[in-house]
């Protein structure tokens, strides 16, 4: 007796199985598989203080550090590219030039058309900023009737649109084109607007570059930020979500939330007291290595000691949130380039820091006289030679003397302003920091010069040793 559909059924199943196997063999590799096959993770970002920028010893910024660690977790190298604005970041992801968009982006508007968001990895408070000399806005209702300026297609523009639903059409604002040279904070600082909205972490980074601006209040609603991937990149997205939820990633995010603000006068007093104490307790242990490094590089050991104190307070185990290590706070790549195998060996670290300072100083044009040349070298040690050159270009463009430190230091903070940063060859930099760095190193150096002078008794004794012995009076005997 023949079972109905028996042999035919099995033949059909066999054909389906074969077709499924062929389909599986010809399926294109997933985005995650492509990344691992090429050995490179391509990330699109923005050149901003909270995302990615070049510091004195290499790239920094939260998004860079997260992307770097994620690439390491995949066992591939990182290729990160900064773009001018979010629209260009989106286009890079859409075209496949990037695997991930990592620029503190909120999943909204055009992103929804083709991208998938990762898990929320941060909540960014929105700060209302106003011009000094105008009435401080203290709540959302105070925005009505103000001249408000934001960038078009920005999360801040979206936030104002949401506020209008509760405040009514009396709430009005100006949107600057995405391609505009001036940015909202530049317009506000120029007195052409009263109020703007900005991410609170970003304003903390750049506040010292805008002395004309003050913080009013934080809006009730913060914005969530995510990484973006192309649709159908589900395996990559799952891997990203696991990484962003890890303890290591959350520690990086928490460390980046530390406010980089200038110390208060009270803190300055405490710093001075600590410095005096460390001269007695920490410096004697490190001084032989500062002196050795000074002999090798023909520098003043006290200058090296002052740099080391500004960097780490002479803490041989110091470690910054961005990975700088040891007494002279060398980044791992810089430490390797100057021959430092163990950054926590203070002798190695100090000698490496001295060599790095010489490398930076030798890039400063020899025509620049002292003390301007050393001041510029200190600034470049802190912010990077490329950013110093950008500031010198700006100084010249504004009619100043690019070879005079007093002129250059006035223009360095402009590198933190969006309008100037976009024109600078190397982009954004925390330009006020090298100015503070140079000033503090000079202050520490002056104290060390005074503290380490020999006593007056020692000086007099040394001078006496160099003189011929005094004549001895002889009494002539008379008969």
C-alpha positions as CSV (number, residue, x, y, z in Angstrom):
1,X,0.0,0.0,0.0
2,X,1.5,3.4,-1.0
3,X,1.3,6.3,1.4
4,X,-0.1,9.3,-0.3
5,X,2.6,11.9,-0.9
6,X,5.3,9.7,0.6
7,X,8.2,9.8,-1.9
8,X,7.0,13.1,-3.5
9,X,6.9,14.6,0.0
10,X,10.4,13.6,0.8
11,X,11.7,14.8,-2.6
12,X,10.1,18.2,-1.9
13,X,11.6,18.4,1.5
14,X,15.0,17.5,0.1
15,X,14.7,20.3,-2.5
16,X,13.7,22.9,0.1
17,X,16.6,21.9,2.4
18,X,19.0,22.2,-0.5
19,X,17.7,25.6,-1.4
20,X,17.8,26.8,2.2
21,X,21.4,25.7,2.4
22,X,22.3,27.5,-0.8
23,X,20.6,30.6,0.5
24,X,22.5,30.4,3.7
25,X,25.8,30.1,1.8
26,X,25.1,33.1,-0.4
27,X,23.7,35.4,2.3
28,X,25.9,38.6,2.6
29,X,28.0,38.9,5.7
30,X,26.5,41.0,8.5
31,X,27.9,44.4,9.4
32,X,29.6,42.9,12.4
33,X,31.2,40.2,10.3
34,X,32.4,42.8,7.8
35,X,34.1,44.8,10.5
36,X,35.9,41.7,11.9
37,X,36.9,40.6,8.4
38,X,38.4,44.0,7.5
39,X,39.9,44.4,10.9
40,X,38.7,48.0,11.3
41,X,35.8,49.7,12.9
42,X,34.8,52.9,11.1
43,X,33.2,55.5,13.3
44,X,31.7,58.9,12.3
45,X,31.7,61.6,15.0
46,X,31.9,65.4,15.5
47,X,34.8,67.6,16.5
48,X,33.5,68.8,19.9
49,X,34.8,68.8,23.5
50,X,32.4,66.1,24.6
51,X,32.9,63.9,21.6
52,X,36.3,63.9,19.8
53,X,39.2,66.3,19.6
54,X,43.0,66.3,19.5
55,X,44.7,67.0,22.8
56,X,48.4,67.5,23.5
57,X,49.3,63.9,23.1
58,X,46.6,62.6,20.8
59,X,42.8,62.2,20.4
60,X,40.6,62.7,23.4
61,X,36.9,63.0,24.1
62,X,34.2,60.7,25.5
63,X,33.0,59.3,22.2
64,X,36.6,58.6,21.1
65,X,37.4,56.7,24.3
66,X,34.2,54.7,24.1
67,X,34.8,53.9,20.4
68,X,38.4,53.0,21.1
69,X,37.5,50.5,23.8
70,X,34.7,49.1,21.7
71,X,37.1,48.5,18.9
72,X,39.5,46.8,21.3
73,X,36.6,44.5,22.5
74,X,36.1,43.4,18.9
75,X,39.8,42.9,18.3
76,X,40.0,45.4,15.5
77,X,41.6,48.8,15.0
78,X,39.6,52.1,15.2
79,X,39.3,54.5,12.3
80,X,37.4,57.5,13.6
81,X,36.5,60.4,11.3
82,X,35.2,63.8,12.6
83,X,32.6,65.6,10.4
84,X,31.6,69.2,10.3
85,X,28.0,68.7,11.5
86,X,25.5,66.1,12.4
87,X,24.0,66.1,8.9
88,X,27.4,65.0,7.4
89,X,27.7,62.3,10.1
90,X,24.3,61.0,9.1
91,X,25.3,60.9,5.4
92,X,28.5,59.0,6.2
93,X,26.5,56.3,8.0
94,X,23.9,56.2,5.2
95,X,26.5,55.8,2.5
96,X,28.3,53.1,4.4
97,X,31.5,55.2,5.0
98,X,30.9,54.5,8.7
99,X,29.7,51.5,10.6
100,X,28.7,53.6,13.6
101,X,27.7,57.2,14.2
102,X,28.9,58.2,17.7
103,X,28.5,61.9,18.4
104,X,26.0,62.1,21.4
105,X,23.2,61.9,18.9
106,X,19.5,61.7,19.8
107,X,17.3,59.4,17.8
108,X,15.0,61.8,16.0
109,X,14.0,63.3,12.7
110,X,16.1,62.0,9.7
111,X,17.8,59.3,11.8
112,X,14.5,57.4,12.1
113,X,14.4,57.0,8.3
114,X,17.3,54.5,8.0
115,X,19.1,54.1,11.3
116,X,18.7,52.0,14.5
117,X,19.6,53.5,17.9
118,X,21.6,51.7,20.6
119,X,20.5,51.7,24.2
120,X,20.6,55.1,25.9
121,X,24.0,55.5,27.4
122,X,23.6,59.0,28.8
123,X,21.1,61.7,29.6
124,X,22.2,65.2,28.7
125,X,20.8,68.1,30.6
126,X,19.7,71.1,28.5
127,X,21.1,74.4,29.8
128,X,19.5,77.8,29.1
129,X,22.4,80.3,28.7
130,X,22.0,84.1,28.7
131,X,24.1,87.2,28.0
132,X,25.8,88.9,30.9
133,X,24.1,92.2,31.7
134,X,20.6,91.0,30.8
135,X,17.9,89.6,33.1
136,X,18.6,86.0,34.1
137,X,15.9,83.6,33.0
138,X,15.0,81.3,35.8
139,X,12.3,79.1,34.2
140,X,10.7,78.2,30.9
141,X,8.1,80.9,31.1
142,X,10.9,83.5,31.2
143,X,11.9,82.6,27.7
144,X,8.8,84.2,26.2
145,X,9.6,87.5,24.7
146,X,13.4,86.9,24.7
147,X,15.6,86.9,21.6
148,X,16.4,83.2,21.4
149,X,18.9,81.7,19.0
150,X,19.6,78.0,18.2
151,X,21.0,76.0,15.3
152,X,18.6,74.7,12.7
153,X,18.0,70.9,12.8
154,X,19.4,70.7,16.3
155,X,18.0,69.0,19.4
156,X,17.7,72.4,20.9
157,X,15.4,73.5,18.1
158,X,13.3,70.4,18.7
159,X,13.2,71.2,22.4
160,X,11.9,74.7,21.7
161,X,9.2,73.3,19.4
162,X,8.1,71.0,22.3
163,X,8.1,73.9,24.7
164,X,5.8,75.9,22.4
165,X,3.1,73.3,22.9
166,X,2.8,74.4,26.5
167,X,3.9,78.0,26.3
168,X,2.0,78.9,23.2
169,X,3.1,80.7,20.0
170,X,4.3,83.7,22.0
171,X,7.5,81.6,22.3
172,X,9.6,82.5,19.3
173,X,13.2,81.9,18.3
174,X,15.7,82.3,15.4
175,X,17.3,79.3,13.8
176,X,20.8,79.7,12.3
177,X,21.4,77.7,9.1
178,X,23.4,74.6,9.6
179,X,26.1,76.0,7.2
180,X,26.3,79.4,9.0
181,X,29.8,80.4,10.1
182,X,28.7,81.9,13.3
183,X,27.2,79.6,15.9
184,X,24.5,80.3,18.5
185,X,26.9,81.0,21.4
186,X,28.9,83.3,19.1
187,X,25.8,85.3,18.3
188,X,24.8,85.4,21.9
189,X,28.2,86.6,23.0
190,X,28.1,89.3,20.4
191,X,24.9,90.7,22.0
192,X,22.8,89.9,19.0
193,X,20.5,87.6,21.0
194,X,19.5,87.2,24.7
195,X,19.2,83.5,25.2
196,X,20.3,80.1,23.7
197,X,20.1,76.5,24.6
198,X,23.1,74.2,24.9
199,X,24.1,70.8,26.3
200,X,25.1,71.4,29.9
201,X,28.3,69.2,29.6
202,X,29.4,71.1,26.5
203,X,28.9,74.5,28.2
204,X,31.0,73.4,31.2
205,X,33.8,72.7,28.8
206,X,33.7,75.9,26.8
207,X,32.4,78.4,29.4
208,X,35.7,80.0,30.0
209,X,35.9,80.7,26.3
210,X,32.7,82.7,26.6
211,X,33.1,85.1,29.6
212,X,30.1,87.1,28.3
213,X,27.8,84.2,28.9
214,X,26.2,82.8,32.1
215,X,24.1,79.8,32.9
216,X,20.5,80.5,33.7
217,X,18.7,77.2,34.5
218,X,18.3,73.6,33.3
219,X,15.2,72.6,31.4
220,X,13.1,69.9,33.1
221,X,13.6,67.5,30.2
222,X,17.0,66.2,29.3
223,X,17.8,64.4,26.0
224,X,18.8,60.8,25.6
225,X,21.9,60.0,23.5
226,X,22.6,56.8,21.5
227,X,25.0,55.4,18.9
228,X,23.5,54.9,15.5
229,X,23.9,52.0,13.1
230,X,22.3,51.2,9.7
231,X,19.1,49.2,9.6
232,X,19.5,45.4,9.6
233,X,22.8,45.7,11.6
234,X,21.2,43.7,14.4
235,X,24.2,41.7,15.4
236,X,26.3,44.9,15.6
237,X,23.6,46.6,17.6
238,X,23.3,43.8,20.1
239,X,27.1,43.9,20.6
240,X,27.1,47.7,21.1
241,X,24.3,47.5,23.6
242,X,26.2,44.9,25.6
243,X,29.4,47.1,25.6
244,X,27.6,50.3,26.5
245,X,26.0,48.6,29.4
246,X,29.3,47.3,30.8
247,X,31.0,48.6,33.9
248,X,34.0,49.9,31.9
249,X,31.8,52.0,29.6
250,X,29.8,53.4,32.4
251,X,32.9,54.4,34.3
252,X,34.2,56.3,31.3
253,X,30.9,58.1,31.0
254,X,30.9,58.9,34.7
255,X,34.4,60.2,34.6
256,X,33.6,62.5,31.7
257,X,30.9,64.1,33.8
258,X,33.5,65.7,36.1
259,X,33.2,69.5,35.6
260,X,36.4,71.0,34.1
261,X,36.1,74.3,35.8
262,X,38.6,76.8,37.2
263,X,39.3,76.5,40.9
264,X,37.8,78.8,43.4
265,X,39.9,81.2,45.4
266,X,39.5,79.0,48.4
267,X,40.7,76.0,46.4
268,X,43.7,78.0,45.2
269,X,44.6,78.6,48.8
270,X,44.4,74.9,49.5
271,X,46.5,74.2,46.4
272,X,49.2,76.6,47.7
273,X,49.3,74.8,51.1
274,X,49.5,71.4,49.4
275,X,52.3,72.6,47.2
276,X,54.4,73.7,50.2
277,X,53.7,70.4,51.9
278,X,54.6,68.4,48.7
279,X,57.9,70.4,48.4
280,X,58.9,68.9,51.7
281,X,57.4,65.4,51.4
282,X,57.3,64.4,47.7
283,X,59.9,66.5,45.9
284,X,63.0,65.1,47.8
285,X,62.2,61.6,46.5
286,X,61.9,62.8,42.8
287,X,64.5,65.6,42.7
288,X,67.4,63.3,41.7
289,X,65.4,62.2,38.6
290,X,64.4,65.7,37.7
291,X,68.0,66.7,37.9
292,X,69.1,63.7,35.9
293,X,66.5,64.5,33.2
294,X,67.6,68.2,33.2
295,X,71.3,67.2,32.6
296,X,70.2,65.0,29.7
297,X,68.1,67.7,28.0
298,X,70.0,70.8,29.1
299,X,66.9,72.1,30.9
300,X,66.4,73.6,34.3
301,X,65.4,70.8,36.7
302,X,63.0,73.1,38.5
303,X,61.1,73.8,35.2
304,X,60.7,70.0,34.8
305,X,59.6,69.8,38.4
306,X,57.1,72.6,38.0
307,X,55.6,70.8,34.9
308,X,55.4,67.6,36.8
309,X,53.6,69.2,39.7
310,X,51.1,70.9,37.5
311,X,50.5,67.6,35.8
312,X,50.2,65.2,38.7
313,X,51.2,66.9,42.0
314,X,54.3,64.7,41.8
315,X,52.2,61.6,42.2
316,X,54.1,58.7,40.6
317,X,50.9,56.6,40.4
318,X,48.7,59.3,38.9
319,X,46.2,58.3,36.2
320,X,43.8,60.6,34.5
321,X,40.4,59.6,33.1
322,X,41.6,59.9,29.6
323,X,44.6,57.5,30.2
324,X,47.5,59.8,31.0
325,X,49.9,58.2,33.4
326,X,52.6,59.0,36.0
327,X,54.4,62.1,37.2
328,X,54.5,63.9,33.8
329,X,51.1,62.5,32.8
330,X,52.2,60.8,29.5
331,X,49.7,59.1,27.3
332,X,50.6,55.5,26.5
333,X,51.5,56.3,22.9
334,X,53.6,59.3,23.9
335,X,55.4,57.3,26.5
336,X,56.3,54.6,24.0
337,X,57.5,57.2,21.5
338,X,59.9,58.7,24.0
339,X,61.2,55.3,25.2
340,X,59.3,54.9,28.4
341,X,58.5,51.2,29.0
342,X,56.9,51.6,32.5
343,X,55.0,54.9,32.9
344,X,54.7,54.3,36.6
345,X,58.5,54.2,37.1
346,X,59.1,57.8,38.1
347,X,62.6,57.9,36.7
348,X,61.5,56.7,33.3
349,X,58.4,58.9,33.3
350,X,60.3,62.1,34.2
351,X,63.0,61.5,31.7
352,X,60.4,60.7,29.0
353,X,58.5,63.9,29.9
354,X,61.7,65.9,29.5
355,X,62.3,64.4,26.1
356,X,58.8,65.1,25.1
357,X,59.0,68.8,26.2
358,X,62.2,69.2,24.1
359,X,60.4,67.7,21.1
360,X,57.6,70.2,21.4
361,X,60.0,73.1,22.1
362,X,62.1,72.4,19.1
363,X,59.1,72.9,16.9
364,X,58.7,76.5,18.1
365,X,60.4,78.8,15.6
366,X,63.9,79.6,16.8
367,X,63.4,83.3,15.9
368,X,61.0,83.7,18.8
369,X,63.0,85.0,21.8
370,X,62.8,84.0,25.4
371,X,60.7,83.9,27.5
372,X,58.0,83.8,24.8
373,X,59.5,80.7,23.2
374,X,59.4,78.7,26.5
375,X,55.9,80.0,27.2
376,X,54.7,78.8,23.9
377,X,56.5,75.4,24.4
378,X,54.6,75.0,27.7
379,X,51.3,75.8,26.0
380,X,52.1,73.3,23.2
381,X,53.1,70.7,25.8
382,X,49.6,71.1,27.2
383,X,47.4,71.5,24.2
384,X,49.5,70.2,21.3
385,X,51.7,72.0,18.8
386,X,49.1,72.0,16.1
387,X,46.6,73.9,18.2
388,X,49.3,76.4,19.2
389,X,49.9,77.0,15.5
390,X,46.2,77.5,14.9
391,X,46.1,80.1,17.7
392,X,49.2,81.9,16.1
393,X,47.4,82.0,12.8
394,X,44.3,83.5,14.4
395,X,46.5,86.0,16.3
396,X,48.0,87.1,13.0
397,X,44.6,87.3,11.3
398,X,43.4,89.5,14.1
399,X,46.3,91.9,13.8
400,X,48.4,90.6,16.7
401,X,52.0,89.4,16.8
402,X,52.1,85.7,16.4
403,X,55.6,85.5,17.9
404,X,54.6,87.2,21.2
405,X,53.1,85.1,23.9
406,X,51.1,87.9,25.4
407,X,49.2,88.2,22.0
408,X,48.9,84.4,21.4
409,X,47.5,83.7,24.8
410,X,44.6,86.1,24.2
411,X,43.6,84.1,21.2
412,X,44.1,80.5,22.4
413,X,40.7,80.5,24.2
414,X,39.0,81.2,20.8
415,X,39.8,77.6,19.8
416,X,36.9,76.5,22.1
417,X,34.4,78.7,20.3
418,X,32.6,77.0,17.5
419,X,33.0,79.7,14.9
420,X,36.7,79.8,15.3
421,X,37.2,76.1,15.8
422,X,35.5,75.4,12.4
423,X,38.0,77.7,10.7
424,X,41.1,76.2,12.6
425,X,43.0,73.6,10.7
426,X,43.0,71.2,13.7
427,X,39.6,72.1,15.0
428,X,38.4,72.4,18.6
429,X,40.7,72.7,21.6
430,X,40.2,73.7,25.2
431,X,42.2,76.8,24.5
432,X,42.0,78.3,27.9
433,X,43.8,75.3,29.5
434,X,47.2,76.0,28.0
435,X,47.0,79.6,29.2
436,X,46.3,78.4,32.7
437,X,48.9,75.7,32.4
438,X,51.7,78.1,31.4
439,X,50.7,80.5,34.2
440,X,50.6,77.9,36.9
441,X,53.9,76.3,35.8
442,X,55.5,79.7,35.9
443,X,54.1,80.2,39.4
444,X,55.4,76.8,40.6
445,X,58.7,77.5,39.0
446,X,59.1,80.8,40.8
447,X,58.4,79.2,44.1
448,X,60.9,76.4,43.4
449,X,63.5,78.9,42.4
450,X,63.1,80.7,45.7
451,X,62.7,77.5,47.8
452,X,65.8,75.9,46.4
453,X,68.2,78.9,46.7
454,X,71.1,78.2,49.1
455,X,71.0,79.9,52.4
456,X,72.9,83.3,52.7
457,X,75.4,81.6,55.0
458,X,76.2,79.0,52.3
459,X,76.6,81.7,49.6
460,X,78.9,83.8,51.8
461,X,81.0,80.7,52.7
462,X,81.3,79.7,49.0
463,X,82.4,83.3,48.1
464,X,84.9,83.2,50.9
465,X,86.4,79.9,49.7
466,X,87.1,81.5,46.3
467,X,89.0,84.5,47.7
468,X,92.7,84.5,48.5
469,X,93.5,84.1,52.2
470,X,93.5,87.5,53.9
471,X,96.8,89.1,54.8
472,X,97.9,88.6,58.3
473,X,99.0,91.8,60.1
474,X,102.5,91.5,61.5
475,X,103.7,93.6,64.4
476,X,107.2,94.8,63.9
477,X,109.3,94.4,66.9
478,X,111.1,97.4,67.9
479,X,114.1,97.5,69.8
